[in-house]
Amino acid sequence: MLKQTANAEIETRRKAALARGVGVLTDHYAVKAENSEIWDADGTRLIDFAAGIAVVNTGHRHPKVMAAVAEQLNAFTHTCHQVVPYENYVRLAERLNERAPGDFAKKSMFVTTGAEAVENAVKIARAHTGRQAIIAFSGAFHGRTFMGMTLTGKVAPYKTGFGPMMNDVFHVPFPNELHGVSVDDSFKALDTLFKADVDPARVAAIIFEPVQGEGGFNPAPKDFVERLRKLCDDKGIVMIADEVQTGFARTGTLFAMEAYGVAADLTTMAKGLGGGLPISGVVGRAEIMDAAAPGGLGGTYGGNPLGIAAANAVLDVIDEEKLCERANDLGGKLKAKLEALRTDVPELAEVRGPGFMVAAEFIDADGTPLPELANAIRLEALNRGLLLLTCGVYGNVIRFLAPITIQDEIFDEAMAILEASAKAAKGL
């Protein structure tokens, strides 16, 4: 009998030790990562086009981020900011208040995960308005906590088996031209919702992703965002932009909302902010952020010193290395490669996304989504050393999330693997 590989041995242990609900996409167990590359327990190298799901936008172990974390590690790792605060938490808040979209006074607060940021944004909106109801959109993903998964606009796997969701949460269709949902359709659904189910005077907030993440990297049309802003203003509703996945240069601007010319009242953020360390936050209008009483926001690990140090360094790296411009450059090259592939893979129905937040959606000639083809390309690429992710309501979208710091030669290598994998999946 052949001896198990190191990866296989760990995989056997995982199946015996971990809850089944903690799913994993590959059986490659990481032992080292650097910028855009990961090496597993068997020594296999992978080009990382997942970035920990848009977390290491600045690359694995960026030297400046690592130096900031090491300096903080040598000072202290935890005091609980609510007990003994620290200056770099304040400095990060000042920087984000200045740079988040919106020409108005802002304040911030920090927690640990994207779901926590969303939960706190809902709390803040409710405290500010005195209202309870929240509106979200089909295809949305806002986390796996109870409020987060209630807001999420997809049942499987996020809500399956978990019983009743939180009350006073409503969903309407998100615009998706490819699947026949127009901006007008979304607003007709909102109008119907206000007539049939919830008085707009009871709605505290409307939450949306400027580019839906798990829902398929669907960008919100500009007129949709503009009309949503006007609706919120007219009805006294707090607009929440969930920028957990879109933030920190991924879309070619620091925040995706910068492209729309209007600002949300509250912005949630996480993932790319910490460059690999857990940190999240909410930034928004000062008068809304101040609605909660002292002690109503926070958490024991909220704004952990190591995450705060990493986040300040991430902002420096984005500016110094011009990562917004780099995201647009890389995204343009990736889209050109994907468009060229459509000759051999006509099922590639649409290439979309701003900056380096790019998606390829696969649909048959009769309009049937093709999750099998998307997954076949993903598996071919994985076997050839390129890590890709799928997403979308139908699972028929490949999303591309490489670190924005990826080296040119490694990007070119990845493009060659992508082309070969797509053709192989088609039997070409």
C-alpha positions as CSV (number, residue, x, y, z in Angstrom):
1,M,0.0,0.0,0.0
2,L,1.3,3.4,-0.9
3,K,2.0,5.7,2.0
4,Q,-0.5,8.6,2.3
5,T,0.8,12.0,1.4
6,A,1.0,14.7,4.1
7,N,-2.0,16.4,2.7
8,A,-4.0,13.2,2.7
9,E,-3.0,12.4,6.3
10,I,-4.2,15.8,7.5
11,E,-7.4,15.5,5.4
12,T,-8.2,12.2,7.2
13,R,-7.7,13.9,10.5
14,R,-9.8,16.8,9.5
15,K,-12.8,14.6,8.6
16,A,-12.6,13.0,12.0
17,A,-12.0,16.1,14.0
18,L,-13.9,19.0,12.4
19,A,-17.6,19.7,12.2
20,R,-19.0,18.8,8.7
21,G,-20.4,22.4,8.4
22,V,-16.9,23.8,8.2
23,G,-16.6,23.1,4.5
24,V,-13.3,23.3,2.7
25,L,-12.7,23.8,-1.1
26,T,-9.4,21.9,-1.5
27,D,-7.3,19.2,0.2
28,H,-4.2,21.3,-0.1
29,Y,-3.0,22.2,3.5
30,A,-1.0,25.4,3.5
31,V,2.4,25.5,5.2
32,K,3.8,28.7,3.6
33,A,2.5,31.7,1.6
34,E,4.3,34.6,0.1
35,N,2.6,37.4,-1.9
36,S,0.6,35.5,-4.6
37,E,1.9,32.0,-3.9
38,I,1.0,29.2,-1.5
39,W,2.9,26.0,-0.8
40,D,1.1,23.0,0.7
41,A,2.2,20.2,3.0
42,D,3.4,18.1,0.1
43,G,5.4,21.0,-1.3
44,T,3.0,21.7,-4.1
45,R,2.9,25.4,-5.2
46,L,-0.3,27.1,-6.0
47,I,-0.8,30.5,-7.6
48,D,-3.4,32.2,-5.4
49,F,-6.4,33.7,-7.2
50,A,-8.5,33.6,-4.1
51,A,-6.5,35.8,-1.7
52,G,-8.3,34.2,1.3
53,I,-11.5,35.5,-0.3
54,A,-10.4,39.1,-0.9
55,V,-8.4,39.3,2.3
56,V,-4.8,39.6,1.3
57,N,-5.2,42.3,-1.4
58,T,-1.7,43.4,-0.4
59,G,-0.4,39.9,-0.8
60,H,0.5,37.2,1.7
61,R,2.9,38.4,4.4
62,H,3.6,41.9,2.9
63,P,6.8,43.0,4.5
64,K,5.4,46.4,5.6
65,V,2.4,44.7,7.2
66,M,4.5,42.0,8.8
67,A,6.9,44.7,10.3
68,A,3.9,46.7,11.7
69,V,2.5,43.5,13.3
70,A,5.9,42.5,14.7
71,E,6.4,46.0,16.2
72,Q,3.0,45.8,17.9
73,L,3.6,42.2,19.0
74,N,6.7,43.4,20.9
75,A,4.6,46.1,22.6
76,F,1.4,44.4,23.6
77,T,-1.2,42.1,22.0
78,H,-4.4,42.8,24.0
79,T,-5.8,45.2,26.6
80,C,-9.4,45.4,25.3
81,H,-9.8,48.8,23.8
82,Q,-12.9,49.4,26.0
83,V,-10.7,48.9,29.1
84,V,-7.3,50.4,28.2
85,P,-7.4,52.1,24.8
86,Y,-4.5,52.6,22.4
87,E,-3.6,55.4,20.0
88,N,-3.3,53.4,16.8
89,Y,-7.0,52.5,17.0
90,V,-7.8,56.2,17.1
91,R,-5.4,56.9,14.2
92,L,-7.0,54.2,12.0
93,A,-10.4,55.6,12.7
94,E,-9.2,59.1,11.7
95,R,-7.8,57.8,8.5
96,L,-10.9,55.9,7.5
97,N,-13.2,58.7,8.5
98,E,-11.2,60.9,6.1
99,R,-11.2,58.4,3.2
100,A,-14.5,56.7,3.3
101,P,-16.9,58.2,0.7
102,G,-19.1,61.1,1.8
103,D,-18.5,64.8,2.3
104,F,-19.7,64.8,5.9
105,A,-18.4,64.3,9.5
106,K,-17.8,60.6,10.2
107,K,-16.9,58.3,13.1
108,S,-15.8,54.7,13.2
109,M,-15.8,51.6,15.4
110,F,-13.9,48.4,15.0
111,V,-14.7,44.7,15.7
112,T,-13.3,41.5,14.3
113,T,-15.3,39.9,11.4
114,G,-17.3,41.1,8.5
115,A,-20.5,39.6,10.0
116,E,-19.8,41.5,13.2
117,A,-19.5,44.7,11.2
118,V,-22.9,44.1,9.5
119,E,-24.5,43.2,12.8
120,N,-23.2,46.5,14.3
121,A,-24.3,48.5,11.3
122,V,-27.9,47.2,11.8
123,K,-27.7,48.0,15.5
124,I,-26.6,51.5,14.8
125,A,-29.2,52.1,12.2
126,R,-32.0,50.9,14.5
127,A,-30.7,53.0,17.4
128,H,-30.6,56.1,15.2
129,T,-34.0,55.7,13.6
130,G,-36.0,54.0,16.3
131,R,-37.2,51.6,13.6
132,Q,-36.8,47.9,13.3
133,A,-37.2,46.6,9.7
134,I,-34.2,46.0,7.4
135,I,-34.3,45.5,3.6
136,A,-31.7,43.4,1.8
137,F,-31.4,41.9,-1.7
138,S,-31.6,38.5,-3.4
139,G,-28.1,37.1,-4.0
140,A,-26.6,39.1,-1.2
141,F,-24.2,37.7,1.3
142,H,-23.8,39.4,4.7
143,G,-22.3,36.7,7.0
144,R,-23.2,33.6,8.9
145,T,-24.4,35.0,12.2
146,F,-28.2,34.9,12.6
147,M,-28.7,38.5,11.5
148,G,-26.0,38.1,8.8
149,M,-27.6,34.9,7.3
150,T,-31.1,36.4,7.6
151,L,-29.9,39.3,5.5
152,T,-28.2,36.9,3.1
153,G,-30.3,36.4,-0.1
154,K,-29.5,32.7,-0.6
155,V,-30.8,29.7,1.3
156,A,-28.3,26.9,0.6
157,P,-25.9,26.4,2.2
158,Y,-26.2,29.4,4.5
159,K,-29.7,29.1,6.0
160,T,-30.4,25.4,5.5
161,G,-31.3,23.6,8.8
162,F,-30.9,26.6,11.1
163,G,-34.6,27.2,11.8
164,P,-36.5,30.5,11.8
165,M,-34.5,33.6,10.7
166,M,-34.6,37.0,12.4
167,N,-37.9,38.9,12.0
168,D,-38.5,42.2,10.2
169,V,-36.0,41.4,7.4
170,F,-37.3,41.6,3.9
171,H,-35.7,40.8,0.5
172,V,-36.2,42.3,-3.0
173,P,-34.5,41.3,-6.3
174,F,-31.1,42.7,-7.0
175,P,-30.6,44.1,-10.6
176,N,-29.1,41.5,-12.9
177,E,-29.5,42.2,-16.6
178,L,-28.1,38.8,-17.6
179,H,-30.8,37.0,-15.7
180,G,-33.6,39.4,-16.7
181,V,-33.9,41.7,-13.6
182,S,-33.8,45.4,-14.4
183,V,-33.3,48.3,-12.1
184,D,-37.0,49.1,-12.6
185,D,-37.9,45.6,-11.6
186,S,-36.0,46.1,-8.3
187,F,-37.8,49.3,-7.6
188,K,-41.2,47.9,-8.5
189,A,-40.5,45.1,-6.0
190,L,-39.6,47.7,-3.4
191,D,-42.8,49.6,-4.1
192,T,-44.8,46.3,-3.8
193,L,-43.0,45.5,-0.5
194,F,-44.0,48.9,0.9
195,K,-47.6,48.4,-0.1
196,A,-47.9,44.7,0.9
197,D,-45.6,43.9,3.8
198,V,-43.8,46.8,5.6
199,D,-44.5,50.5,6.0
200,P,-41.4,52.4,4.9
201,A,-41.8,54.4,8.1
202,R,-40.8,51.2,10.0
203,V,-37.6,50.6,7.9
204,A,-34.4,51.4,9.6
205,A,-32.0,50.5,6.9
206,I,-31.4,49.1,3.4
207,I,-28.2,47.2,3.0
208,F,-26.6,46.3,-0.3
209,E,-23.2,45.3,-1.7
210,P,-21.9,47.7,-4.4
211,V,-20.7,44.6,-6.1
212,Q,-22.3,41.4,-4.9
213,G,-19.7,38.9,-3.7
214,E,-21.0,35.4,-3.1
215,G,-23.9,36.4,-5.4
216,G,-21.7,36.3,-8.5
217,F,-19.7,39.6,-8.5
218,N,-22.7,41.5,-9.9
219,P,-22.0,45.2,-9.9
220,A,-24.8,47.5,-8.8
221,P,-25.8,49.7,-11.8
222,K,-25.1,53.4,-11.2
223,D,-28.7,54.4,-11.6
224,F,-29.8,51.8,-9.1
225,V,-27.5,53.2,-6.4
226,E,-28.5,56.8,-7.2
227,R,-32.2,55.8,-7.0
228,L,-31.6,53.9,-3.8
229,R,-29.9,56.9,-2.2
230,K,-32.9,59.1,-3.1
231,L,-35.4,56.6,-1.8
232,C,-33.5,56.4,1.5
233,D,-33.4,60.2,1.7
234,D,-37.1,60.5,1.0
235,K,-38.1,57.9,3.5
236,G,-35.6,58.6,6.3
237,I,-33.9,55.2,5.8
238,V,-30.2,54.6,6.6
239,M,-28.3,53.4,3.5
240,I,-25.7,50.7,4.4
241,A,-23.0,49.8,1.9
242,D,-21.5,46.4,2.7
243,E,-17.9,46.8,1.4
244,V,-16.5,43.8,3.3
245,Q,-15.5,42.2,0.0
246,T,-15.2,45.2,-2.3
247,G,-13.1,47.4,-0.1
248,F,-9.4,48.4,-0.1
249,A,-8.4,48.8,-3.7
250,R,-10.1,45.6,-5.0
251,T,-12.4,47.5,-7.3
252,G,-9.9,50.1,-8.5
253,T,-10.8,52.6,-5.8
254,L,-10.2,52.4,-2.1
255,F,-14.0,51.8,-1.7
256,A,-16.3,50.6,-4.5
257,M,-18.8,53.4,-3.6
258,E,-16.4,56.0,-4.9
259,A,-17.5,55.1,-8.4
260,Y,-21.1,56.0,-7.9
261,G,-21.0,59.6,-7.0
262,V,-23.2,59.2,-3.9
263,A,-22.3,58.0,-0.4
264,A,-23.8,55.5,1.9
265,D,-24.7,56.6,5.5
266,L,-22.8,53.6,7.0
267,T,-20.1,51.5,5.4
268,T,-19.1,48.0,6.7
269,M,-15.6,46.8,6.0
270,A,-13.3,43.8,6.9
271,K,-11.3,41.4,4.8
272,G,-8.7,43.5,2.9
273,L,-8.5,46.0,5.7
274,G,-6.3,43.7,7.8
275,G,-4.0,42.2,5.1
276,G,-4.4,38.8,6.7
277,L,-5.2,39.6,10.3
278,P,-8.8,39.7,11.5
279,I,-10.3,43.2,11.8
280,S,-13.5,44.8,10.7
281,G,-15.4,48.0,11.2
282,V,-18.2,50.4,10.5
283,V,-17.6,54.0,9.3
284,G,-20.4,56.4,8.9
285,R,-22.2,59.7,9.5
286,A,-21.1,61.0,12.9
287,E,-24.7,61.7,14.1
288,I,-25.8,58.1,13.1
289,M,-22.7,56.4,14.6
290,D,-23.2,58.2,17.9
291,A,-26.8,56.9,18.3
292,A,-25.7,53.9,20.4
293,A,-25.1,54.6,24.1
294,P,-21.6,53.9,25.5
295,G,-21.2,50.2,26.0
296,G,-23.7,49.4,23.2
297,L,-20.9,48.7,20.7
298,G,-17.6,46.9,20.9
299,G,-16.4,43.5,22.0
300,T,-13.6,41.9,23.9
301,Y,-11.4,41.4,20.8
302,G,-12.9,44.3,18.8
303,G,-10.1,46.3,17.2
304,N,-7.4,44.0,18.4
305,P,-4.0,45.8,18.5
306,L,-2.4,43.4,16.0
307,G,-5.3,43.9,13.5
308,I,-5.2,47.6,14.0
309,A,-1.4,47.8,13.3
310,A,-1.9,45.6,10.2
311,A,-4.7,47.9,8.9
312,N,-2.7,51.1,9.3
313,A,0.1,49.4,7.3
314,V,-2.3,48.2,4.6
315,L,-3.5,51.7,4.0
316,D,0.1,52.8,3.6
317,V,0.9,50.0,1.2
318,I,-2.2,50.8,-1.0
319,D,-1.0,54.4,-1.3
320,E,2.7,53.8,-1.7
321,E,2.3,51.0,-4.3
322,K,-0.6,52.6,-6.1
323,L,-2.7,49.5,-5.7
324,C,-5.9,51.1,-7.0
325,E,-4.2,51.8,-10.3
326,R,-2.6,48.4,-10.2
327,A,-6.1,46.8,-9.7
328,N,-7.4,48.5,-12.8
329,D,-4.4,47.5,-14.9
330,L,-4.6,43.8,-13.8
331,G,-8.3,43.7,-14.2
332,G,-8.1,45.0,-17.7
333,K,-5.6,42.3,-18.7
334,L,-7.6,39.6,-17.1
335,K,-10.8,40.7,-18.8
336,A,-9.0,40.8,-22.2
337,K,-7.8,37.2,-21.6
338,L,-11.3,36.1,-20.7
339,E,-12.9,37.8,-23.7
340,A,-10.4,36.1,-26.0
341,L,-11.4,32.7,-24.4
342,R,-15.1,33.2,-25.5
343,T,-14.1,32.0,-29.0
344,D,-13.3,28.5,-27.7
345,V,-15.7,28.6,-24.8
346,P,-18.9,30.2,-26.1
347,E,-20.7,29.3,-22.8
348,L,-18.7,32.1,-21.2
349,A,-21.8,34.4,-21.3
350,E,-20.4,37.4,-19.5
351,V,-17.1,38.9,-18.2
352,R,-17.7,41.6,-15.6
353,G,-16.6,43.5,-12.5
354,P,-14.7,46.7,-11.7
355,G,-11.0,46.8,-11.1
356,F,-9.5,43.4,-10.1
357,M,-12.9,42.1,-8.8
358,V,-13.6,40.1,-12.0
359,A,-16.1,37.3,-12.8
360,A,-16.8,35.0,-15.6
361,E,-20.3,33.5,-15.8
362,F,-21.1,30.3,-17.8
363,I,-24.5,29.9,-19.3
364,D,-25.8,27.5,-22.1
365,A,-27.3,28.8,-25.3
366,D,-30.8,28.2,-23.9
367,G,-30.0,30.3,-20.8
368,T,-29.3,27.4,-18.5
369,P,-26.6,28.2,-15.9
370,L,-23.6,25.8,-16.1
371,P,-22.2,25.2,-12.6
372,E,-20.6,22.0,-13.9
373,L,-18.5,23.8,-16.5
374,A,-17.4,26.5,-14.0
375,N,-16.4,23.8,-11.5
376,A,-14.6,21.7,-14.2
377,I,-12.5,24.7,-15.1
378,R,-11.8,25.3,-11.4
379,L,-10.6,21.7,-10.9
380,E,-8.5,21.7,-14.1
381,A,-6.8,24.9,-12.9
382,L,-6.2,23.5,-9.4
383,N,-4.6,20.4,-10.9
384,R,-2.3,22.7,-12.9
385,G,-1.4,24.9,-9.9
386,L,-3.9,27.8,-10.0
387,L,-6.4,28.3,-7.2
388,L,-9.7,29.7,-8.3
389,L,-13.1,30.1,-6.6
390,T,-16.6,29.7,-7.9
391,C,-19.7,31.7,-6.7
392,G,-23.1,32.9,-7.8
393,V,-26.7,32.0,-7.0
394,Y,-26.4,29.1,-9.4
395,G,-22.7,28.3,-8.7
396,N,-21.9,29.0,-12.4
397,V,-19.5,31.9,-11.9
398,I,-15.7,31.9,-11.5
399,R,-14.4,34.8,-9.5
400,F,-10.9,36.1,-9.7
401,L,-9.4,37.5,-6.5
402,A,-5.6,37.4,-6.8
403,P,-3.5,39.7,-4.6
404,I,-3.2,43.1,-6.2
405,T,0.5,42.8,-5.6
406,I,0.9,39.7,-7.8
407,Q,4.1,39.8,-9.8
408,D,3.7,40.3,-13.5
409,E,5.4,37.0,-14.4
410,I,3.2,35.0,-12.0
411,F,0.1,36.8,-13.4
412,D,1.2,35.8,-16.9
413,E,1.7,32.2,-15.8
414,A,-1.7,32.2,-14.2
415,M,-3.3,33.4,-17.5
416,A,-1.6,30.6,-19.4
417,I,-3.0,28.1,-16.9
418,L,-6.5,29.6,-17.1
419,E,-6.5,29.4,-20.9
420,A,-5.3,25.8,-20.9
421,S,-7.8,24.8,-18.1
422,A,-10.8,26.3,-19.9
423,K,-9.9,24.6,-23.1
424,A,-9.3,21.3,-21.3
425,A,-12.6,21.5,-19.6
426,K,-14.2,21.8,-23.0
427,G,-12.2,18.8,-24.3
428,L,-10.2,21.0,-26.7
